[in-house]
Each structure stands twice: as structure tokens, then as C-alpha cells.
Amino acid sequence: MEIVFWGARGSIPVCGPEYVRYGGETTCVEVRNDQGGRIILDAGTGIRRLGAVLLKEQALKTDLFFTHTHWDHIMGLPFFQPLYQPGFSINLYGQPRLQGDIHRLVFKDLFRPPHFPVPYSRVMSQINYQEFQGGVEVQGFYLETIALSHPNLGQGFRISSSGRTFVFLTDNELGYCHRGGASFEEYVRFARDADLLVHDSEFTPEEYRQKTGWGHSTCMQAMELAAASRVKRLGLFHHNQDRNDDGVDQMVQDCAGEISGKGLALECFGVFQGQAVRL
């Protein structure tokens, strides 16, 4: 399994010399397996470049999942070039209990003036909407889900293929349980023994004291979940829009120091735009 991160920033895209190493595009993750399967998680601004790659590869279809529908996770979709290609098909998966009507929220409401000038009727690809509950098998992947602890609900993913497991929990607050969210212990069970856990790490512990209830975790909370779950690798994700490269580096160093002090067999890194991780 290979995971490609087309965007790792949270809340809003950013640019400038202080964001070069980790990038400024918002959430979009591509997951590939050895059977040629490919799925996409979220459509932040990072999906624009992924769309160009799909056209270059002459791909004819993809499977698209969303964690939730806050702006930074959907704002790139109107610029996803395959949408406007006849003959391209998108299988869109949603869980109404955790997300509402994902088809309406992401497509029909987004492609409407005054938010965007191109109407939904100009989308030329075929959109196949499928609802599921709990788990679903797609292109050699098995996806399980869990409710996120985040305002307006959402879902996290545990993705397995060929004996490898990737857990993706962005926009998830471990220090405060939002309506419909899960407990810390439930997230521990969900992530248990994963090869890679990528988790929301929006805040430092100092920042979190002023921002409890905002729907995001600290780097240390993510590290504690990774340790309790016995995962092999932890990727810090959803970098704050005001956190520069040196700030993300410091987060990684702080977590690495805690990991070393506790004698844990855990690798920690900051996810960066364009990164490809092979499991």
C-alpha cells in the first residue's frame, strides 16, 4: 500500500517561503494498493494536482470518500479536472448518519452561484453515489469507519489491503468529545496495531488551553493515542494555517523527545505535501 499526501494543511490554504517544506494545500490523500486500486480521501485544494495526474495517466474512474464537508476538505473539488471529462466515472461513498447527504452537500450545494459560477449541470463525469454503513470493500481495500470528535460530525478511516493498515483521523479532538464523537478508548481500539496512523495535530499543548472544543488535537494527544494503540508510525497532520515549517519541525522534535523518554518503538514525522509513504 502507498499513501500520497496531496495536501496536509488545515483550515485554509497558505503560501509563502515559510511554508515550503510542509506545503500549503489543504487535505487530499490518495491511497494505492498493489492490485492497482486507488481511492481518494477528501477534496481540499490538493486534489487539483491529483486530478492533473489522473488525466495524464488516462485514468477512467476513481473512488472518493470524505471525512466531512468543512470548506478546507471540499474547496478543491470544483478544480478537479476529471469532473469535466465525459467517460470518467466517480464512485462517491457516504454515510448519512455521520455526514448527512454527502452528494448534495459536496456536489449540488457547492456547484451553485454565488459560491461557484459553474453549475452542477456542467459536470460531465458520471457520479455514482453509494451509501454504506460501518465498512465497505472497494478495489482491493477494506475500509472501516469511526465517528470523528468534531463539530458537524464526520468519519475517520481504517484502510486495509494486502496485510497493511492505514488509519486516517484528521479533524479529531481527543481532549473533548463532540456530539456523536467516540471516546479515547474507542479510538485506541480503532487504530490498534496499524502500520501508519495519521492524526490531527493542529495545536501545541499551550495553544490548546485556549482552543478546547474547536475540534482539533495537540501533537502530544496524537502521540499518546499512537502509543496506546501500538501503531508503528505516526504522521502529524492538519497543520495550523499560521504554523511555519520551523514550527512543525518543533512539534515533531517535541513528540520525538517524549517518545524517546518513554522508550517507545514509534516513529513520528510531520506529513508534508507531496509525500509518498509505502507500507
N, C-alpha and C positions, 0 to 999 in steps of 0.2 A: 504494500500500500504506500502511496505517495501523497502527501498533503502539500498543496501550493497555496501560499497566502498572498492574495492579490491586494489585500488591504487589511491593516491592523489597527488603524486609528479609531478613536471613539468620538461620538457626538457630532463632529463636523470635520470635513477635510481641511488640511492645512498644508502650507508650502513655505519654503524658505531654507536657507543654509543650515539652520539649527535642527531641521527635520530630515536630513539627507539619509542617515543610516537606517532609521526605522520606517521612514516614509510617512506620507500624509493621507493616503487613500483610506476610506472607511471600509468596513467589514465586507469581505468576499473571500470565501475559501473554496478551493477546488480539491476534490478527493478522487484519486485514481486507484485502480487495482490492477493486478497482473492479468486479469481476464479482458482488459480493455474497457472496463466500465468507468464511468465518470459521473460524479454528482457535484452540484454546486450548492453551497450554503450561503444564503444572504446575497443581496444585490446592492451593497454600498457602492461607492464610486469606483472601487477596484474592479467591478465587473465590466467596465468599459474596455479595459485592456484585454481581459479574458475573452470578451466577445470577438475582438480582432483576431486573437489566436485561433478560436474555433472556426472562423471563416477561412483563415489561412490553411488550416488542416482539413478544410472541406467537410467538417462535421455536419451531420444532418439532424442530430437530436441531442437533448440533454435532459437531465432530471434536476429539478430545482426545489429546494427546501428553504424555509425561512425560520429563523429563531423567533422573530417578532417583527412588527411593522413600524417601529420608530424610524424617523427620517433617515438617520445615518445607515440604516440597513436596507433601504429600498431606493434611495435617491439616484443610484446609478442605473436603475433598470431602464428608464427611457432612452439611455445611450448605449444599450446592449444591442449591437448591430444585428445579431441573428433574429431579433424580434421582427425585423422588417424584410426578412428573406422568405419568399414563397418556397415551400418544400422543407423548411426547417420546422421541427416539432419540439415542444417543451412540455414535459410532464411535470405539472405543478402539484405538489403534495401539501395538504393542510390538515390540521386538527382543530375543528371548530371549538372544542372545549377549551383549548389553550390559546387559540389565536383569533377566534371569530371567523368570519367569511374571508379567508385569505385571498380568494380570487377577486372578490370585489374590492377589498382594501388595497391590494397591491396593484391590480391592473385597472379596473374600471374607475376607481376613485383617483388614482394617480394620473391617468391619461385624460385629464379634463381641465379645460380652462377654468380659472386663470392660472392654475399651478403649472400646466404644461400645454403648449399650443397644438400638439399633435394628438388628435382624438384616438380613442381605442380602435376605431374602425380602420385606422391605417396600419395596425399591427397585422402583418401578412403571414407570420408563422402560425402554426396550429398549436393552440393551447389546450392541453388535456388536463382538466382538473380532477384530482382524485383525493377523497378524504380517507383518512386512516386513523386508527386508534392504537396507541401503545407501541407497536412495532410494524415494520414493513420491509420486504425484501426487494431490492432494486439492483439490477445489473451486477450481481455477484456480491453486493453489500447487504448486510442486515443492519437496519437502523432501529435502535430503541430510543425512546424519548422520556424526558422528565420535565416537570414544570419548573420554570425559572422563578426565582425570587426577584421580581422586577415589576415596576408599575405597568399596568395594562396587560399583564400576563406574557406568556412566551414559552418556548420549549428549548431544552438543551438536547444534545445528541450523543449517543454511544454508537459508534460505527465500527462494524467488524467485517473483516474479509481475509481469507487465507490465513487464519490464525493470528491476525494482528488486530489491535483495537485502538481506536482514537476517540477520545471524549472531548466534546466541544461545549463549554459552558461560559459563553460570553453574556454580559449584561445580567450578572447573577450576584445578588448581595447575600453573602454568607453571614453577616453580622446582624441581619434584620430580616424577618420573614414577612414578605409582602403577601397580600391576599392571593390565595391559590398556590403560593410557593411551597417548596419542600423544606425539610429540616436539614441541618448539617449532616446528621447521621444518614439520612436518605441519599444525600449527595455522595457521601463516603461509599455507600453500597453501590451506587450507580457507577462510580469511577473505579471501583476496585480492580487492581492489577492491570490497569490499562497500560499500553506501551507509551502513550502520549496523552497528557491532559493539557488542554489549552483553556485557560480560565481568565475571566475578567480580573484585571489588576489596575483599575482606574486610579486608585488613591494610595498615598502613603498612609501609615497609621496616624500621623499628625493631621493630615487633611481630613481623614475620615471622621474625626471627632466633630467637625463642623458640618459634615455632609452625610451623616447617618440617615438612612431612609431614601437616599437618592437612587438606589437600585444598583449600586456597584460595590465591589470588594476592594480590599487592600492587597498589596503583593504578599504580605505576611499571612493573611487569611487564605489566599490561594495556596501558599506553601504548606500551611497546616492541613488543608484538605488533601493535597498531593501526598503528604507524609502519611496521613491517616489511611489513605486509600491504597498505599503501597504502589503507586504508579512509578514507572521507570524514568519518565522525563516530564518536566513542567514547562509550558510556554506561557509567559506573561503576555496578556493581550488587552485590547481595547485601551490603547494608550491615551491618556488625557490630552485634549487638544492644545493645552498650554505646556505640556511636558516635552522638553527638547531631548535630543539624543543623549546628552550627558545625564539628564535626569533619569531616563530609562536605564542607562548603564548603572547608575547608582542603585536603583531598585534591584537590579539583578545581583549586584555585589552584596547588598544587604541580605537578600534571600540566601545567596550562596554562603554567607557568613553564618547564618542561622543553621543552614543545612549541615555545614561542616561542624559547628559546635555541638549539634545533636548526633553526629556520627551517622547521618542518613545516607543511604545509597540512592541518591536522587540527583539528577541533572536538571539545572534550571537555566533558562535563557529567555531573552526578550524576543518575541516574534517580530520579524521585520518584513516589510513589503517586498515581495518577490522571492521570499524564502521558500525552498522546497525541502521537506523533511521526509526521508524514506524510513519506513518502519519494517 
